[in-house]
Amino acid sequence: MKILQLTHNYPSEIDRTEGIFLHRINRLLADKIDITVVVLRPKFGIPTGGRNYTLDGVNILEFNYFRPRGRILNSLDGLFMLSAIRYLNKRIENYDLIHSHWQSAAGVIGTYLSKKHNKPHIVSVRGARIFDKSRNSIYGLISSFVFGKANLIHTHGRSIQAELSRKYLIPAEKITWIPNIIFNKTQLDSLLQISLQKKIKTTGYIFLFIGLDGKNKGLLDAVQSFIGASTKNHQLIIVTDTSSDYYNRQVKPIISIRKNITIMNKMPPENVYILFSESDVFLFPSYSEGTPNVVAEAMAAGCYIISYKIPGLDDLLIHNRNGRLVEKKDKLSLTNEIDMFVSGKMNHDCEKYREYNHRFMVENYDSDKISGDYINMYKGCIRE
């Protein structure tokens, strides 16, 4: 069984922070399935072939496609990727199946290759835009076209699965749900063990915020709420893209004089794992999400979670069962939740949340089961 994956986001030897969730799955499957990943990278110029390298047993090919500059064209990325088609036409015959990530990006070129070479096609869907964008938008129209042509649609989130059925009227038998791998098996098992051993402290809490796209992840909300609460004796660690204009203009001036706020640039997964293991509270005031893997990671680590109530969290967080949810952009309520935690009023609930989250992660994120589900998905689609 030979699988060709198409994506625009994947780790490299130089930068291991991009596309880590897809790579975790591929690394788990590398000794069971022959997987080649084609990474399509935008370039304002003539499409060209790129590097060929191996990462943790996964073969990776890079190709550049023509892409004009400007975020306003994001919804058209999939169409621009077609400019690299001649490089892929030569390689497709040796593969049994095409797996595209995501529908409005690599899904377009995956659809073309699938029809031209008569190969089954799986499309993976994730990201907040599935909730935010209308079906009649450019994003929605491209998505509808790709969904209609695909053999199977795969997603990592139950809420996305429900949205696909509701918004795009896709029948249940055409959608499959398989969760993401959360860290590797050793790290996940270690986090789950750590979560059972975490003690409720009386001071020196460590709050953690992770969001490379700081603006949409609610970085400023997290900072302002933390500063507004009684957190003089507690610490906030922020992991974000420190090169972004938003961070440097909107956030950096506020935190520059705060000794209890630490900023870290994007980092490899093993460093993120350490941060989760050491943190007490995970702040997640994100404005929109598809499948927030960092929330699952916080659950595994036994962190107390304070989040905005947004689509995409429905299958992970339930208010007052395993976390605390406040309305989106309600920074005052976010501040109040932080104050309630540091005051000790939520100690009993914190223990209850950890027990629930530990059980949830054990039952739903077993790596052996997830890898088996992927293999069965591929085999089933090839046999059809």
Rosetta blueprint (number, residue, H / E / L):
1 M L
2 K E
3 I E
4 L E
5 Q E
6 L E
7 T E
8 H L
9 N L
10 Y L
11 P L
12 S L
13 E L
14 I L
15 D L
16 R L
17 T L
18 E L
19 G L
20 I H
21 F H
22 L H
23 H H
24 R H
25 I H
26 N H
27 R H
28 L H
29 L H
30 A L
31 D L
32 K L
33 I L
34 D E
35 I E
36 T E
37 V E
38 V E
39 V E
40 L E
41 R E
42 P E
43 K E
44 F L
45 G L
46 I L
47 P L
48 T E
49 G E
50 G E
51 R E
52 N E
53 Y E
54 T E
55 L E
56 D L
57 G L
58 V E
59 N E
60 I E
61 L E
62 E E
63 F E
64 N E
65 Y E
66 F E
67 R L
68 P L
69 R L
70 G L
71 R H
72 I H
73 L H
74 N H
75 S H
76 L H
77 D H
78 G H
79 L H
80 F H
81 M H
82 L H
83 S H
84 A H
85 I H
86 R H
87 Y H
88 L H
89 N H
90 K L
91 R L
92 I H
93 E H
94 N H
95 Y L
96 D L
97 L E
98 I E
99 H E
100 S E
101 H E
102 W H
103 Q H
104 S H
105 A H
106 A H
107 G H
108 V H
109 I H
110 G H
111 T H
112 Y H
113 L H
114 S H
115 K H
116 K H
117 H H
118 N L
119 K L
120 P L
121 H E
122 I E
123 V E
124 S E
125 V E
126 R L
127 G L
128 A L
129 R H
130 I H
131 F H
132 D H
133 K L
134 S L
135 R L
136 N L
137 S L
138 I H
139 Y H
140 G H
141 L H
142 I H
143 S H
144 S H
145 F H
146 V H
147 F H
148 G H
149 K H
150 A L
151 N L
152 L E
153 I E
154 H E
155 T E
156 H L
157 G L
158 R H
159 S H
160 I H
161 Q H
162 A H
163 E H
164 L H
165 S H
166 R H
167 K H
168 Y H
169 L L
170 I L
171 P L
172 A H
173 E H
174 K H
175 I E
176 T E
177 W E
178 I L
179 P L
180 N L
181 I L
182 I L
183 F L
184 N L
185 K H
186 T H
187 Q H
188 L H
189 D H
190 S H
191 L H
192 L H
193 Q H
194 I H
195 S H
196 L H
197 Q H
198 K L
199 K L
200 I L
201 K L
202 T L
203 T L
204 G L
205 Y L
206 I E
207 F E
208 L E
209 F E
210 I E
211 G L
212 L L
213 D L
214 G L
215 K L
216 N L
217 K L
218 G L
219 L H
220 L H
221 D H
222 A H
223 V H
224 Q H
225 S H
226 F H
227 I H
228 G H
229 A L
230 S L
231 T L
232 K L
233 N L
234 H L
235 Q E
236 L E
237 I E
238 I E
239 V E
240 T L
241 D L
242 T L
243 S L
244 S L
245 D H
246 Y H
247 Y H
248 N H
249 R H
250 Q H
251 V H
252 K H
253 P H
254 I H
255 I H
256 S L
257 I L
258 R L
259 K L
260 N L
261 I E
262 T E
263 I E
264 M E
265 N L
266 K L
267 M L
268 P L
269 P H
270 E H
271 N H
272 V H
273 Y H
274 I H
275 L H
276 F H
277 S H
278 E H
279 S L
280 D L
281 V E
282 F E
283 L E
284 F E
285 P L
286 S L
287 Y L
288 S L
289 E L
290 G L
291 T L
292 P L
293 N H
294 V H
295 V H
296 A H
297 E H
298 A H
299 M H
300 A H
301 A L
302 G L
303 C L
304 Y E
305 I E
306 I E
307 S E
308 Y E
309 K E
310 I L
311 P L
312 G L
313 L L
314 D L
315 D L
316 L L
317 L L
318 I L
319 H E
320 N L
321 R L
322 N L
323 G E
324 R E
325 L E
326 V E
327 E E
328 K L
329 K L
330 D L
331 K H
332 L H
333 S H
334 L H
335 T H
336 N H
337 E H
338 I H
339 D H
340 M H
341 F H
342 V H
343 S H
344 G L
345 K L
346 M L
347 N H
348 H H
349 D H
350 C H
351 E H
352 K H
353 Y H
354 R H
355 E H
356 Y H
357 N H
358 H H
359 R H
360 F H
361 M H
362 V H
363 E H
364 N H
365 Y L
366 D L
367 S H
368 D H
369 K H
370 I H
371 S H
372 G H
373 D H
374 Y H
375 I H
376 N H
377 M H
378 Y H
379 K H
380 G H
381 C H
382 I H
383 R H
384 E L
